Amino acid sequence: MDLTLLLKIFLLSFVQGVSEFFPISSSGHLVIFQEIIGFKTIPLVYNIFFHIGTLISVLIYFFRDIFSIVKGIKEKENMQFVLLIIVASIPTGMIGLFFKDELELMFSKPGVVGYFLLLTALIIALSKYIRIKKLNVYAVAFTIGLFQGIAILPGLSRSGLTISIGLILSMGFIFSFRFSFLLSVPAIIGALILELDKVPFNDHHLFYLLAGTIFSAIFGLIALKFLKRIILKEKFHYFSIYCFFVGVMVLMLFK
């Protein structure tokens, strides 16, 4: 067992589990930490399994919601919610299918992360002060899905953008929180399907990949619980301060 490799995976799992749900960009932080600790061996493969871990944490955390929706699928409210998820998934899927390769090239450029973290900070800050009303709910869902697709760029936070857009479009804190993370389920599954052929199925890597999955799931569950408390206290915009300072730091370190 390579303890150094296991420690690096533990650290990256922590980064993934926390930053996937906190609106601070998991992809951006993984790029930065991989650069800092020098862990560049098949990073995309490990990212895939880190995302499996955070997917598991979403499924566990929202199990009651998912079970309730599936059980009462014929009810109008649940049917509408499923349709909203489908509508929002369309732009996300289109961006992933047609622009994935071009966008992935940016994952090797740490300096780019700084600019996108500053943009994330701006959008989160705006969610505190701007409210746009009277938009069709399906148009809102499509817009949220569009921003989720764009958030594949390192430094743009998926949760930060989707929750912020939900708030800006007057969907409220609880709906925006719930919709953002349930919307992530088909997005993560779709991304995993596209990347499965890159997974090295051999005994040496499998142990470390599974370790990364478990660590990410545990840290993800903890992060979700804390994030909901922060959202209920209407302090979501505080994350813009963090993103701003980290963005500036990244631009200074990786010019």
N, C-alpha and C positions, 0 to 999 in steps of 0.2 A: 504494500500500500504506500502510495506517494503522499505523505502528510502535507508537503508543501502545496501540491496540487489540490488536495482536499480543502486546505485552508483558503486557497484562492477561490475555489468553488463556493465555499461557505460565505465568503465576503461578497462575491458577485450575486449569490442567491439572496443575501440580505438586501443588497442594492436593488435587485429586481423585485423582490417581494414588497419592499416599502415604496419604491419609486413608481411601480406599476399602478398603485392605487392613490398614493399621494400625487397631487398634480404637479410633478416636478420632472417628468419625462424619464421613464425607465431606459429607453433606448439611448438617450443622451448620456445618462449616468453610467450605463454599461460601457459606452464608448470611452468615456473619460477614465473610468476605473481600470479598464483593460489597458489603456495607455499608461496609467500610473504604475500598475503592478506588473506590467509586461506580460500579460496573459493574452496572447494572440493566437494560440493554437486552436484551430477550428472553432472560433468564437461563435459563428452563426449556429452551429450544431448545439452548443451549450445554451445559446439564447432560446432555441426551440424548446429545450427541456425546461428551462426556467419559466417559459410561458405556459408550458403544460402545468407546472406547479401553481402558477397564479390562476390558471383556469380552474384547477381543482378547488382552490380557495374560494373563488366566486361561486362555484356550484354548491359548495358546503354552506357558505354564508347565506346565499339566497335560495337554499333548498326549499323552504316553506313557500316562498313566492313562486318558484318554478312549479312546484307540486300543485299549488292552488290554481295557477293559470292552466296547467294541463288538465287538471280534474274538472275545472269549470270552463273549458274552452268554448262551450256553446253560449255562455253568458256574454252579453253585449260588451261589457267593460273589458273582459279578458280577451275577447276576439279582437277588439280594437287595439289593445296593447300589442298583441301578436302582429297585427297588420302594420302597426307603427314600427316594430322591430324589423319587419321585412322591408318596408319602405326605406328605413334608415340604412339597412344593409346593402341596398342597391349601389349607391355611390361609393361606399367603402369597398365593395367587391370589384367594381369597375376600375377604381384607382389601383387596387392591389394587382389585378390581372394585367392591366395595360402599362402601368408605370413602375412596377415593382423593381425591375432590374436597374432602371435609371436611379431610382430613389435609394437603392441599396448601396450604390457607389459612394453615397455621402457618409455611410457608416464607417468609412476608413479615414474620415477627415474630422478630427476632434475640434478644430477651430470653428467649423460650421455650427457645431452644437451651441456655441456661445450666442450666435445671432438668433437661433431659434428659441433658446431659453429666454432671451429678452422679449421675443414676440409672445411667448407663452405668458410671461409676466404681465405684458400689456393687456392681453385678452382677459386674464384672470382679474386684473385690477378693474377693467371696464365692467365686469359682471357685478361689481358692487354698486355701480352708479347708473347703468343703462337698463331700461326696461322697455321692450317693444311689444305692444299688445295687439290683439285682434288678428293674429296670423292664423291661417288654417293649421290644425294640429298635424296634418300629414306633411305640410310644407315645413313645419318645424322639425319633424322627424327626419325628413330628407336633408335639411340643412345640418342637423346634428351628425348624420351619417357622413355627409361630405367632409366635415371637419375631422371626423374620426379617421377617414381615409387619408387625409392630408397629414395626420399626426404620425404616419409611418416615418416621417422625417425625424432624425435624431435631434432631440432638443425641444420638439413640440410634444407636449404632454397630451396623451389620448384622453385621460380622465379630466385633465385641466380644461381642454378645449370643449369636450362634450358637455361637461357640467356647466361650464361658463356660458356656452351658447344656450343651453336650456334655461339658465337664469336670465340671460339677456332677453330671451324670447318669452319671458314671463311664465315659465312652466313650474316654478317653485323649487325649493330646496330638496324636498323629499322625492318628488317625481324625477328631477334631474339626476339625483344620486342613484336612484333605483334604475332608471332607464339607461344611464351611462354604462353601468356594469353588466346589466343583462344584455345590452347591445354588444358588449365585448365578447360574449360567448360565441356567437356565430363568426365574429371577426377572427378570433384566435383560432377556432377550429379550421376556418378557411385557410389561414396563414400556415397552419401546421400541415395541412394536406399538400399545399404547394411546396413545402420544404422537406417532406418526408424522405425523398430520394437522396437527401444529403446527409442522412443520419448513418454513422458508421456502426453497424450492428456487429460489434465484436466484444469479447469478454472484458478486455482492458478498459474500454471507455464506458461500458454499460453501468458499472458500479458507480462511477463518478457522475454520470448523467442522471442516474436515479437519485443519488444523494442531492444533486442540485435541484431536482424536482421536489423532493420532500422538504428541503430547506426553504425553497421559494413559497411552497404552499403554506407552511407554518408562518413565515414572516408576512405573507399576504393576508392571512386571516387576521393577524394582529393589526396590520395597517388599516384594513377595512373597518374594524371596530372603532379605531381612533378617528378615522376620517368622518364617520357618521356623527360622532360626538361634535367634531369641529363644525360640520355643516349645520347641525341642529342649533348650534350657538351662533350661527351666521357669521363665522370667522373665516370662511373659505378664502376670502381675498387676501388673507395674510400670506398665503403661499406665493403671491406675486413678489413679495419682498425677497423671499429666498431665491426664487428663480432669477430675479434681477441681479442680485449679488453674485450668484454662481455663474450666470452668463457673463458678467463683466470679468470675473476671475478667469474663466476659460479663455476669453479673448486675450487676456494678458499673458496667459501661460502657453497657449497654442496659437500663435500668430501665423 
